[in-house]
Amino acid sequence: MWLKVIFVVIVGLFLYRLFGGKIPFIDKSETSKEDEHDFGKIEATSECAVCGTYMTENDALIYQKKSYCSNDCLEKIK
């Protein structure tokens, strides 16, 4: 009797570890930060008013409501 209980517990622990310590269909937590990545993430882009290079809006230099890719392009219009 006890041998069967120990066997079932060992098999249960093995299956638990096999699924990464998560019980499928019950443990539906969000993906961890290790699994997250930025591939395929869409970012807004803008075109440089001088040379036409595209860059993300975070990298753009804004002057008089126009986007510039670098200080060199910004100096060309001054």
Buried (B, 14 or more C-beta within 10 A) or exposed (E): EEEEEEEEEEEEEEEEEEEEEEEEEEEEEEEEEEEEEEEEEEEEEBBBBBEEBEBEEEEBBEEEEBBBBBEEBBEEEE
